[in-house]
Amino acid sequence: MIRLGARRAALFVVALAGVAFLWEFYKLVGPETGGEVFGWRVIPKASDQAMPHTWEMVSRLFDPEVRGKDTPIWLAIVGYSWYTFRMALVGLLLGAVFGIALAIVMARFKVVERGLLPYVIASQTVPLIALAPQVAALGGNWDLPKWMWVAALGAFLAFFPISVATLKGLSSPPPASLELMDSYAASWTTTLVKLRFPAAIPTMVPGVKLGATAAVIGVIVSEISTGVRGVGFAALTYGQKATSDPAQVYTAVFGAAALGLVMFGLVVAIEAVMMRNRPQEAVG
Amino acid sequence: MSAVNPSASAAVVVERTSMVFNRGRSNQVDALADIDLVVAPRDFVALIGPSGCGKSTLLRLIANLIEPTSGTVLVNGKSARQSRLDQDYGMAFQQSGLFEWRTVRKNIELPLELKGWGKSQRRERADEMLELVQLAEFGDHLPWQLSGGMQQRVAIARALAAHPPLLLMDEPFGALDEMTREHMQAELLRICDAADTTVVFVTHSIPEAVYLATRVVVMSARPGRITDVIDVDLGSERDEDTREDDAFFKKITEVREALRSGEATPPASVRGIEDR
């Protein structure tokens, strides 16, 4: 286990170095002003303005965020990311609770599934960027802190994959297992708790993984349109200074990437706990 | 609604029972027609017949997993439905159907859990059952860590955990290799003898039916009906020598001929029957 972990960590560092190398290599050989292919501007500019040096991005992490203060940018970014992470986590939890509950109701009543599923799918086509300010404005009426609404918008994106995966998982037990529960005269609720739900977990795990990513995206996008000061908001404000300080915006990108990794790690840990009794693929 | 005299003491009574699926539609299937069957306590009844003869359907009727189109099914003197609600029988299928997330012991405890037994009581009985199917040291294993034969033994232990008077089995050894299968048959006889269990056993193997059963019920298809009932008087002490006994082979021949005559109407050969 430890050796596997070390190898993965080494691979990660190698991959990161590879990306940095490609970036610098392109900066070296790419045209300063970009280029055209058949009249399409597709060759990126390699100027310091568009592609700051990787070491500049890294060194920028240790500069103060605002001139005259001592807080280095990395500390500010950690603060923003931590705030976003908590909102995304709340969003994921809310989304999971709602998504699983919805799946159970749909599995129990086929009528509900037929009637509700089209709306559930349609809900995902609503552009979040348009919805976020509306929801935030609505939140003003209830005197709830703004971050709750941002988390709710994360949940709005997270519930969908979780709900669909759970619904599929709940109907996965083989007929013989369902007959077995019937032969015990078990009620629907008992069958849910003892059979359907545990049987659904391997199907639910990928749904939760997608949901976690969706929650992070939902929160970051909603921050931008609601002005809640997480890492998405930081990326926006740094981006506005991109002409004078192009490296700074990448510090926010690093923060968001690290946040995504932590979230993914968390879900993998949940998976390890949930799947510990399941058939191992190596055993086959 | 008529009460018949042998029904009071019988383990299973099936009376003038028919089963039609998709009645009145183009895909209507007459699965069972006019079935009469009485199973006495401690009987071991094997249901044998070609594929589609309704033997599994008959078992499901007795288990009350489906309701008959017409007729009466009594189990332990009660309606099949009441017997299911009272969990008067245990059931085992071709697939062991163990819950992969539960340990072997927890799988055996499942029916007891649903009956509301206490934790220590459950554990005690599960250990007793593990002993009975000779898997005492595998209680904390997970099902997928066991071989197919061992999994099937766990399924039998689960079916017998609540000490039901009746055991319903649907080709429980169908997916096992021949060696494991013969071993499991001997095990099943030993276990049922020890627990005084009545068994209704669906199979499509003639030697399996003859080796296990005190009575072999021969069925034919379309519509499914009982064409013959053959008593197998090989005694209660059956072992590996029984399989080489002349009486054993005679019974196999008798069952085979009964199957062929049952199938005489359509001239096709007896499909889905194993001669080995």
Interface residues (C-beta under 8 A of the other chain):
Chain A: P174 A176 S177 E179 L180 D182 S183 Y184 A185 A186 T190 K194 L195 P198 A199 I201 N277 R278 P279 V283
Chain B: R60 A63 L65 R84 L85 D86 Q87 Y89 M91 F93 Q94 Q95 G97 F99 E100 W101 R102 T103 L110 P111 E113 L114 L142 W144 Q145
